[in-house]
Amino acid sequence: MWIVVREWHDNDVCVDNFVNPEEAQQFYDEVLEHTAATVYLAKVEEFAEGEE
């Protein structure tokens, strides 16, 4: 799984999930052009569900 994380100065965060790395890269590149947020592209190899 690939994720694109957008983080704004007020600590708002948005995470978008992708199965295909090419789609994630394309979304990442498009977001970088049009946002003031800090943007991260990452491959997630393992994750655990958090407790609520």
mmCIF file of the N, C-alpha and C atoms, coordinates in Angstrom:
data_MODEL
# 
_entry.id   MODEL 
# 
loop_
_atom_site.group_PDB 
_atom_site.id 
_atom_site.type_symbol 
_atom_site.label_atom_id 
_atom_site.label_alt_id 
_atom_site.label_comp_id 
_atom_site.label_asym_id 
_atom_site.label_entity_id 
_atom_site.label_seq_id 
_atom_site.pdbx_PDB_ins_code 
_atom_site.Cartn_x 
_atom_site.Cartn_y 
_atom_site.Cartn_z 
_atom_site.occupancy 
_atom_site.B_iso_or_equiv 
_atom_site.pdbx_formal_charge 
_atom_site.auth_seq_id 
_atom_site.auth_comp_id 
_atom_site.auth_asym_id 
_atom_site.auth_atom_id 
_atom_site.pdbx_PDB_model_num 
ATOM 1   N N  . MET A 1 1  ? 0.855   -1.170 0.000   1.00 0.00 ? 1  MET A N  1 
ATOM 2   C CA . MET A 1 1  ? 0.000   0.000  0.000   1.00 0.00 ? 1  MET A CA 1 
ATOM 3   C C  . MET A 1 1  ? 0.904   1.237  0.000   1.00 0.00 ? 1  MET A C  1 
ATOM 4   N N  . TRP A 1 2  ? 0.474   2.240  -0.694  1.00 0.00 ? 2  TRP A N  1 
ATOM 5   C CA . TRP A 1 2  ? 1.160   3.529  -0.749  1.00 0.00 ? 2  TRP A CA 1 
ATOM 6   C C  . TRP A 1 2  ? 0.230   4.583  -0.182  1.00 0.00 ? 2  TRP A C  1 
ATOM 7   N N  . ILE A 1 3  ? 0.799   5.564  0.511   1.00 0.00 ? 3  ILE A N  1 
ATOM 8   C CA . ILE A 1 3  ? -0.002  6.657  1.051   1.00 0.00 ? 3  ILE A CA 1 
ATOM 9   C C  . ILE A 1 3  ? 0.612   7.998  0.671   1.00 0.00 ? 3  ILE A C  1 
ATOM 10  N N  . VAL A 1 4  ? -0.269  8.976  0.522   1.00 0.00 ? 4  VAL A N  1 
ATOM 11  C CA . VAL A 1 4  ? 0.130   10.370 0.366   1.00 0.00 ? 4  VAL A CA 1 
ATOM 12  C C  . VAL A 1 4  ? -0.477  11.104 1.557   1.00 0.00 ? 4  VAL A C  1 
ATOM 13  N N  . VAL A 1 5  ? 0.387   11.743 2.330   1.00 0.00 ? 5  VAL A N  1 
ATOM 14  C CA . VAL A 1 5  ? -0.044  12.455 3.531   1.00 0.00 ? 5  VAL A CA 1 
ATOM 15  C C  . VAL A 1 5  ? 0.129   13.942 3.284   1.00 0.00 ? 5  VAL A C  1 
ATOM 16  N N  . ARG A 1 6  ? -0.937  14.693 3.541   1.00 0.00 ? 6  ARG A N  1 
ATOM 17  C CA . ARG A 1 6  ? -0.874  16.158 3.450   1.00 0.00 ? 6  ARG A CA 1 
ATOM 18  C C  . ARG A 1 6  ? -1.050  16.710 4.855   1.00 0.00 ? 6  ARG A C  1 
ATOM 19  N N  . GLU A 1 7  ? -0.121  17.580 5.265   1.00 0.00 ? 7  GLU A N  1 
ATOM 20  C CA . GLU A 1 7  ? -0.144  18.153 6.608   1.00 0.00 ? 7  GLU A CA 1 
ATOM 21  C C  . GLU A 1 7  ? -0.071  19.669 6.511   1.00 0.00 ? 7  GLU A C  1 
ATOM 22  N N  . TRP A 1 8  ? -1.027  20.340 7.150   1.00 0.00 ? 8  TRP A N  1 
ATOM 23  C CA . TRP A 1 8  ? -1.057  21.793 7.149   1.00 0.00 ? 8  TRP A CA 1 
ATOM 24  C C  . TRP A 1 8  ? -0.498  22.325 8.456   1.00 0.00 ? 8  TRP A C  1 
ATOM 25  N N  . HIS A 1 9  ? -0.222  23.626 8.513   1.00 0.00 ? 9  HIS A N  1 
ATOM 26  C CA . HIS A 1 9  ? 0.402   24.258 9.677   1.00 0.00 ? 9  HIS A CA 1 
ATOM 27  C C  . HIS A 1 9  ? -0.437  24.145 10.944  1.00 0.00 ? 9  HIS A C  1 
ATOM 28  N N  . ASP A 1 10 ? -1.738  24.001 10.803  1.00 0.00 ? 10 ASP A N  1 
ATOM 29  C CA . ASP A 1 10 ? -2.586  23.886 11.991  1.00 0.00 ? 10 ASP A CA 1 
ATOM 30  C C  . ASP A 1 10 ? -2.767  22.429 12.414  1.00 0.00 ? 10 ASP A C  1 
ATOM 31  N N  . ASN A 1 11 ? -1.892  21.559 11.932  1.00 0.00 ? 11 ASN A N  1 
ATOM 32  C CA . ASN A 1 11 ? -1.843  20.138 12.279  1.00 0.00 ? 11 ASN A CA 1 
ATOM 33  C C  . ASN A 1 11 ? -3.004  19.322 11.722  1.00 0.00 ? 11 ASN A C  1 
ATOM 34  N N  . ASP A 1 12 ? -3.770  19.875 10.791  1.00 0.00 ? 12 ASP A N  1 
ATOM 35  C CA . ASP A 1 12 ? -4.746  19.066 10.073  1.00 0.00 ? 12 ASP A CA 1 
ATOM 36  C C  . ASP A 1 12 ? -3.983  18.132 9.147   1.00 0.00 ? 12 ASP A C  1 
ATOM 37  N N  . VAL A 1 13 ? -4.437  16.892 9.065   1.00 0.00 ? 13 VAL A N  1 
ATOM 38  C CA . VAL A 1 13 ? -3.764  15.892 8.238   1.00 0.00 ? 13 VAL A CA 1 
ATOM 39  C C  . VAL A 1 13 ? -4.799  15.161 7.394   1.00 0.00 ? 13 VAL A C  1 
ATOM 40  N N  . CYS A 1 14 ? -4.438  14.893 6.158   1.00 0.00 ? 14 CYS A N  1 
ATOM 41  C CA . CYS A 1 14 ? -5.276  14.114 5.250   1.00 0.00 ? 14 CYS A CA 1 
ATOM 42  C C  . CYS A 1 14 ? -4.403  12.997 4.672   1.00 0.00 ? 14 CYS A C  1 
ATOM 43  N N  . VAL A 1 15 ? -4.904  11.754 4.709   1.00 0.00 ? 15 VAL A N  1 
ATOM 44  C CA . VAL A 1 15 ? -4.155  10.610 4.202   1.00 0.00 ? 15 VAL A CA 1 
ATOM 45  C C  . VAL A 1 15 ? -4.963  9.952  3.090   1.00 0.00 ? 15 VAL A C  1 
ATOM 46  N N  . ASP A 1 16 ? -4.334  9.766  1.937   1.00 0.00 ? 16 ASP A N  1 
ATOM 47  C CA . ASP A 1 16 ? -4.949  9.086  0.799   1.00 0.00 ? 16 ASP A CA 1 
ATOM 48  C C  . ASP A 1 16 ? -4.201  7.780  0.551   1.00 0.00 ? 16 ASP A C  1 
ATOM 49  N N  . ASN A 1 17 ? -4.938  6.685  0.393   1.00 0.00 ? 17 ASN A N  1 
ATOM 50  C CA . ASN A 1 17 ? -4.348  5.359  0.207   1.00 0.00 ? 17 ASN A CA 1 
ATOM 51  C C  . ASN A 1 17 ? -4.391  4.951  -1.258  1.00 0.00 ? 17 ASN A C  1 
ATOM 52  N N  . PHE A 1 18 ? -3.332  4.255  -1.699  1.00 0.00 ? 18 PHE A N  1 
ATOM 53  C CA . PHE A 1 18 ? -3.237  3.770  -3.076  1.00 0.00 ? 18 PHE A CA 1 
ATOM 54  C C  . PHE A 1 18 ? -2.642  2.363  -3.077  1.00 0.00 ? 18 PHE A C  1 
ATOM 55  N N  . VAL A 1 19 ? -3.124  1.520  -3.967  1.00 0.00 ? 19 VAL A N  1 
ATOM 56  C CA . VAL A 1 19 ? -2.544  0.189  -4.151  1.00 0.00 ? 19 VAL A CA 1 
ATOM 57  C C  . VAL A 1 19 ? -1.413  0.270  -5.166  1.00 0.00 ? 19 VAL A C  1 
ATOM 58  N N  . ASN A 1 20 ? -1.610  1.091  -6.168  1.00 0.00 ? 20 ASN A N  1 
ATOM 59  C CA . ASN A 1 20 ? -0.685  1.208  -7.288  1.00 0.00 ? 20 ASN A CA 1 
ATOM 60  C C  . ASN A 1 20 ? 0.309   2.350  -7.035  1.00 0.00 ? 20 ASN A C  1 
ATOM 61  N N  . PRO A 1 21 ? 1.626   2.081  -7.075  1.00 0.00 ? 21 PRO A N  1 
ATOM 62  C CA . PRO A 1 21 ? 2.608   3.148  -6.813  1.00 0.00 ? 21 PRO A CA 1 
ATOM 63  C C  . PRO A 1 21 ? 2.594   4.253  -7.862  1.00 0.00 ? 21 PRO A C  1 
ATOM 64  N N  . GLU A 1 22 ? 2.242   3.928  -9.090  1.00 0.00 ? 22 GLU A N  1 
ATOM 65  C CA . GLU A 1 22 ? 2.185   4.956  -10.137 1.00 0.00 ? 22 GLU A CA 1 
ATOM 66  C C  . GLU A 1 22 ? 1.064   5.953  -9.862  1.00 0.00 ? 22 GLU A C  1 
ATOM 67  N N  . GLU A 1 23 ? -0.087  5.454  -9.408  1.00 0.00 ? 23 GLU A N  1 
ATOM 68  C CA . GLU A 1 23 ? -1.201  6.349  -9.066  1.00 0.00 ? 23 GLU A CA 1 
ATOM 69  C C  . GLU A 1 23 ? -0.833  7.237  -7.882  1.00 0.00 ? 23 GLU A C  1 
ATOM 70  N N  . ALA A 1 24 ? -0.160  6.656  -6.904  1.00 0.00 ? 24 ALA A N  1 
ATOM 71  C CA . ALA A 1 24 ? 0.267   7.437  -5.735  1.00 0.00 ? 24 ALA A CA 1 
ATOM 72  C C  . ALA A 1 24 ? 1.232   8.541  -6.152  1.00 0.00 ? 24 ALA A C  1 
ATOM 73  N N  . GLN A 1 25 ? 2.185   8.211  -7.011  1.00 0.00 ? 25 GLN A N  1 
ATOM 74  C CA . GLN A 1 25 ? 3.163   9.196  -7.478  1.00 0.00 ? 25 GLN A CA 1 
ATOM 75  C C  . GLN A 1 25 ? 2.495   10.310 -8.268  1.00 0.00 ? 25 GLN A C  1 
ATOM 76  N N  . GLN A 1 26 ? 1.549   9.949  -9.126  1.00 0.00 ? 26 GLN A N  1 
ATOM 77  C CA . GLN A 1 26 ? 0.837   10.958 -9.919  1.00 0.00 ? 26 GLN A CA 1 
ATOM 78  C C  . GLN A 1 26 ? 0.045   11.894 -9.012  1.00 0.00 ? 26 GLN A C  1 
ATOM 79  N N  . PHE A 1 27 ? -0.671  11.341 -8.033  1.00 0.00 ? 27 PHE A N  1 
ATOM 80  C CA . PHE A 1 27 ? -1.432  12.159 -7.091  1.00 0.00 ? 27 PHE A CA 1 
ATOM 81  C C  . PHE A 1 27 ? -0.490  13.069 -6.301  1.00 0.00 ? 27 PHE A C  1 
ATOM 82  N N  . TYR A 1 28 ? 0.626   12.518 -5.831  1.00 0.00 ? 28 TYR A N  1 
ATOM 83  C CA . TYR A 1 28 ? 1.624   13.285 -5.082  1.00 0.00 ? 28 TYR A CA 1 
ATOM 84  C C  . TYR A 1 28 ? 2.125   14.475 -5.913  1.00 0.00 ? 28 TYR A C  1 
ATOM 85  N N  . ASP A 1 29 ? 2.495   14.214 -7.163  1.00 0.00 ? 29 ASP A N  1 
ATOM 86  C CA . ASP A 1 29 ? 3.004   15.280 -8.027  1.00 0.00 ? 29 ASP A CA 1 
ATOM 87  C C  . ASP A 1 29 ? 1.960   16.367 -8.249  1.00 0.00 ? 29 ASP A C  1 
ATOM 88  N N  . GLU A 1 30 ? 0.696   15.967 -8.458  1.00 0.00 ? 30 GLU A N  1 
ATOM 89  C CA . GLU A 1 30 ? -0.376  16.946 -8.670  1.00 0.00 ? 30 GLU A CA 1 
ATOM 90  C C  . GLU A 1 30 ? -0.633  17.769 -7.413  1.00 0.00 ? 30 GLU A C  1 
ATOM 91  N N  . VAL A 1 31 ? -0.624  17.118 -6.271  1.00 0.00 ? 31 VAL A N  1 
ATOM 92  C CA . VAL A 1 31 ? -0.879  17.818 -5.004  1.00 0.00 ? 31 VAL A CA 1 
ATOM 93  C C  . VAL A 1 31 ? 0.222   18.832 -4.725  1.00 0.00 ? 31 VAL A C  1 
ATOM 94  N N  . LEU A 1 32 ? 1.466   18.459 -4.997  1.00 0.00 ? 32 LEU A N  1 
ATOM 95  C CA . LEU A 1 32 ? 2.581   19.386 -4.755  1.00 0.00 ? 32 LEU A CA 1 
ATOM 96  C C  . LEU A 1 32 ? 2.424   20.694 -5.509  1.00 0.00 ? 32 LEU A C  1 
ATOM 97  N N  . GLU A 1 33 ? 1.851   20.626 -6.689  1.00 0.00 ? 33 GLU A N  1 
ATOM 98  C CA . GLU A 1 33 ? 1.670   21.831 -7.510  1.00 0.00 ? 33 GLU A CA 1 
ATOM 99  C C  . GLU A 1 33 ? 0.584   22.756 -6.986  1.00 0.00 ? 33 GLU A C  1 
ATOM 100 N N  . HIS A 1 34 ? -0.387  22.202 -6.217  1.00 0.00 ? 34 HIS A N  1 
ATOM 101 C CA . HIS A 1 34 ? -1.585  22.975 -5.900  1.00 0.00 ? 34 HIS A CA 1 
ATOM 102 C C  . HIS A 1 34 ? -1.895  23.119 -4.415  1.00 0.00 ? 34 HIS A C  1 
ATOM 103 N N  . THR A 1 35 ? -0.926  22.904 -3.543  1.00 0.00 ? 35 THR A N  1 
ATOM 104 C CA . THR A 1 35 ? -1.242  23.001 -2.120  1.00 0.00 ? 35 THR A CA 1 
ATOM 105 C C  . THR A 1 35 ? -0.125  23.711 -1.361  1.00 0.00 ? 35 THR A C  1 
ATOM 106 N N  . ALA A 1 36 ? -0.502  24.280 -0.232  1.00 0.00 ? 36 ALA A N  1 
ATOM 107 C CA . ALA A 1 36 ? 0.477   24.892 0.660   1.00 0.00 ? 36 ALA A CA 1 
ATOM 108 C C  . ALA A 1 36 ? 0.861   23.919 1.778   1.00 0.00 ? 36 ALA A C  1 
ATOM 109 N N  . ALA A 1 37 ? 0.314   22.722 1.733   1.00 0.00 ? 37 ALA A N  1 
ATOM 110 C CA . ALA A 1 37 ? 0.591   21.721 2.765   1.00 0.00 ? 37 ALA A CA 1 
ATOM 111 C C  . ALA A 1 37 ? 1.958   21.071 2.539   1.00 0.00 ? 37 ALA A C  1 
ATOM 112 N N  . THR A 1 38 ? 2.484   20.494 3.601   1.00 0.00 ? 38 THR A N  1 
ATOM 113 C CA . THR A 1 38 ? 3.651   19.624 3.476   1.00 0.00 ? 38 THR A CA 1 
ATOM 114 C C  . THR A 1 38 ? 3.124   18.279 3.014   1.00 0.00 ? 38 THR A C  1 
ATOM 115 N N  . VAL A 1 39 ? 3.778   17.686 2.015   1.00 0.00 ? 39 VAL A N  1 
ATOM 116 C CA . VAL A 1 39 ? 3.259   16.463 1.415   1.00 0.00 ? 39 VAL A CA 1 
ATOM 117 C C  . VAL A 1 39 ? 4.316   15.367 1.489   1.00 0.00 ? 39 VAL A C  1 
ATOM 118 N N  . TYR A 1 40 ? 3.873   14.174 1.881   1.00 0.00 ? 40 TYR A N  1 
ATOM 119 C CA . TYR A 1 40 ? 4.754   13.018 1.986   1.00 0.00 ? 40 TYR A CA 1 
ATOM 120 C C  . TYR A 1 40 ? 4.196   11.887 1.127   1.00 0.00 ? 40 TYR A C  1 
ATOM 121 N N  . LEU A 1 41 ? 5.076   11.143 0.490   1.00 0.00 ? 41 LEU A N  1 
ATOM 122 C CA . LEU A 1 41 ? 4.716   9.933  -0.246  1.00 0.00 ? 41 LEU A CA 1 
ATOM 123 C C  . LEU A 1 41 ? 5.454   8.790  0.424   1.00 0.00 ? 41 LEU A C  1 
ATOM 124 N N  . ALA A 1 42 ? 4.729   7.746  0.827   1.00 0.00 ? 42 ALA A N  1 
ATOM 125 C CA . ALA A 1 42 ? 5.371   6.659  1.561   1.00 0.00 ? 42 ALA A CA 1 
ATOM 126 C C  . ALA A 1 42 ? 4.791   5.311  1.174   1.00 0.00 ? 42 ALA A C  1 
ATOM 127 N N  . LYS A 1 43 ? 5.649   4.299  1.226   1.00 0.00 ? 43 LYS A N  1 
ATOM 128 C CA . LYS A 1 43 ? 5.210   2.920  1.042   1.00 0.00 ? 43 LYS A CA 1 
ATOM 129 C C  . LYS A 1 43 ? 4.986   2.333  2.430   1.00 0.00 ? 43 LYS A C  1 
ATOM 130 N N  . VAL A 1 44 ? 3.806   1.754  2.629   1.00 0.00 ? 44 VAL A N  1 
ATOM 131 C CA . VAL A 1 44 ? 3.467   1.142  3.906   1.00 0.00 ? 44 VAL A CA 1 
ATOM 132 C C  . VAL A 1 44 ? 3.552   -0.368 3.726   1.00 0.00 ? 44 VAL A C  1 
ATOM 133 N N  . GLU A 1 45 ? 4.472   -0.974 4.420   1.00 0.00 ? 45 GLU A N  1 
ATOM 134 C CA . GLU A 1 45 ? 4.644   -2.418 4.306   1.00 0.00 ? 45 GLU A CA 1 
ATOM 135 C C  . GLU A 1 45 ? 3.867   -3.172 5.377   1.00 0.00 ? 45 GLU A C  1 
ATOM 136 N N  . GLU A 1 46 ? 3.639   -2.517 6.503   1.00 0.00 ? 46 GLU A N  1 
ATOM 137 C CA . GLU A 1 46 ? 2.959   -3.173 7.600   1.00 0.00 ? 46 GLU A CA 1 
ATOM 138 C C  . GLU A 1 46 ? 2.274   -2.101 8.434   1.00 0.00 ? 46 GLU A C  1 
ATOM 139 N N  . PHE A 1 47 ? 1.071   -2.392 8.891   1.00 0.00 ? 47 PHE A N  1 
ATOM 140 C CA . PHE A 1 47 ? 0.400   -1.431 9.755   1.00 0.00 ? 47 PHE A CA 1 
ATOM 141 C C  . PHE A 1 47 ? -0.494  -2.175 10.725  1.00 0.00 ? 47 PHE A C  1 
ATOM 142 N N  . ALA A 1 48 ? -0.835  -1.519 11.815  1.00 0.00 ? 48 ALA A N  1 
ATOM 143 C CA . ALA A 1 48 ? -1.710  -2.097 12.831  1.00 0.00 ? 48 ALA A CA 1 
ATOM 144 C C  . ALA A 1 48 ? -2.858  -1.142 13.065  1.00 0.00 ? 48 ALA A C  1 
ATOM 145 N N  . GLU A 1 49 ? -4.023  -1.694 13.284  1.00 0.00 ? 49 GLU A N  1 
ATOM 146 C CA . GLU A 1 49 ? -5.193  -0.882 13.611  1.00 0.00 ? 49 GLU A CA 1 
ATOM 147 C C  . GLU A 1 49 ? -5.033  -0.342 15.019  1.00 0.00 ? 49 GLU A C  1 
ATOM 148 N N  . GLY A 1 50 ? -5.291  0.962  15.211  1.00 0.00 ? 50 GLY A N  1 
ATOM 149 C CA . GLY A 1 50 ? -5.185  1.562  16.535  1.00 0.00 ? 50 GLY A CA 1 
ATOM 150 C C  . GLY A 1 50 ? -6.452  1.330  17.349  1.00 0.00 ? 50 GLY A C  1 
ATOM 151 N N  . GLU A 1 51 ? -6.304  1.379  18.647  1.00 0.00 ? 51 GLU A N  1 
ATOM 152 C CA . GLU A 1 51 ? -7.456  1.259  19.535  1.00 0.00 ? 51 GLU A CA 1 
ATOM 153 C C  . GLU A 1 51 ? -8.114  2.616  19.675  1.00 0.00 ? 51 GLU A C  1 
ATOM 154 N N  . GLU A 1 52 ? -9.419  2.606  19.770  1.00 0.00 ? 52 GLU A N  1 
ATOM 155 C CA . GLU A 1 52 ? -10.144 3.866  19.920  1.00 0.00 ? 52 GLU A CA 1 
ATOM 156 C C  . GLU A 1 52 ? -10.683 4.015  21.303  1.00 0.00 ? 52 GLU A C  1 
# 
